[in-house]
Amino acid sequence: MGIIAWIVLGLIAGALAKLLLPGRDPGGLIVTTLIGVAGSFVGGWIASHFFHRSVTAHFFDAATWVSAVGGALVLLIAYRILFGHSRR
């Protein structure tokens, strides 16, 4: 169940990050979603290691979700900076 919790956390946090960062992305919806999911995995990993909040044990913990959405936002912003301007 651990990997399923990570996937669910990644999908939801990636979608939340995309809602918080509107605009057109250079790679389209699928690439943007995958980057958001990757960022939320990184943020979730940070929460589990530095805040000692395991995703499987503390799935609904605020620290895990804030870290996951924050990680997704950071990667989405970096992606936009590196590969194109979102508003042309």
VEXSE-127153 format. One line per 4 residues: their letters; for each residue y, x, z of C-alpha. Coordinates in Angstrom, 1 decimal. Layout:
a	Y/X/Z  ... $
END
This chain:
mgii	0.0/0.0/0.0  2.3/3.0/0.3  2.9/3.4/-3.4  3.4/-0.3/-3.9 $
awiv	6.1/-0.3/-1.2  7.8/2.7/-3.0  7.8/0.9/-6.3  9.2/-2.3/-4.9 $
lgli	11.9/-0.4/-3.0  12.7/1.5/-6.2  13.0/-1.5/-8.4  15.1/-3.5/-6.0 $
agal	17.4/-0.7/-5.0  17.8/0.4/-8.6  18.8/-3.1/-9.6  21.3/-3.3/-6.7 $
akll	22.8/0.1/-7.7  23.2/-1.2/-11.2  25.0/-4.3/-9.9  27.3/-2.2/-7.8 $
lpgr	28.0/0.1/-10.8  28.7/-2.3/-13.8  29.5/-1.2/-17.3  27.7/0.0/-20.4 $
dpgg	25.4/3.0/-20.0  24.7/5.5/-22.8  20.9/5.0/-22.6  20.6/1.2/-22.4 $
livt	19.1/-1.1/-19.8  15.6/0.5/-19.6  16.8/4.1/-19.2  19.5/3.0/-16.7 $
tlig	16.8/1.1/-14.7  14.5/4.1/-14.7  17.3/6.4/-13.5  18.2/3.9/-10.8 $
vags	14.6/3.7/-9.7  14.3/7.5/-9.6  17.5/7.7/-7.5  16.2/5.2/-5.1 $
fvgg	12.9/7.1/-4.8  15.0/10.2/-3.9  17.1/8.2/-1.4  14.0/6.6/0.1 $
wias	12.4/10.0/0.4  15.5/11.3/2.2  15.4/8.4/4.6  11.8/8.9/5.4 $
hffh	12.1/12.6/6.0  15.5/12.9/7.6  15.9/9.6/9.4  12.1/9.4/10.2 $
rsvt	11.8/6.0/8.6  8.6/5.6/6.6  8.9/3.1/3.8  5.5/1.6/4.6 $
ahff	6.3/1.3/8.3  10.0/0.4/8.1  10.3/-1.3/4.7  13.1/-3.6/5.8 $
daat	15.1/-1.0/7.8  18.7/-0.7/6.8  18.7/3.1/6.8  15.9/3.2/4.2 $
wvsa	17.7/0.7/1.9  21.2/2.3/2.2  19.6/5.7/1.4  17.7/4.3/-1.6 $
vgga	20.7/2.5/-3.1  22.9/5.5/-2.4  20.5/7.8/-4.2  20.3/5.4/-7.2 $
lvll	24.1/5.3/-7.3  24.4/9.1/-7.3  21.9/9.5/-10.1  23.5/6.7/-12.2 $
iayr	27.0/8.2/-11.8  25.6/11.7/-12.7  23.9/10.2/-15.7  27.1/8.6/-16.9 $
ilfg	29.1/11.8/-16.4  26.5/14.0/-18.3  25.6/11.7/-21.2  28.5/9.6/-22.0 $
hsrr	31.4/7.6/-20.9  30.5/4.0/-19.9  33.7/2.4/-21.3  34.7/3.3/-24.8 $
END
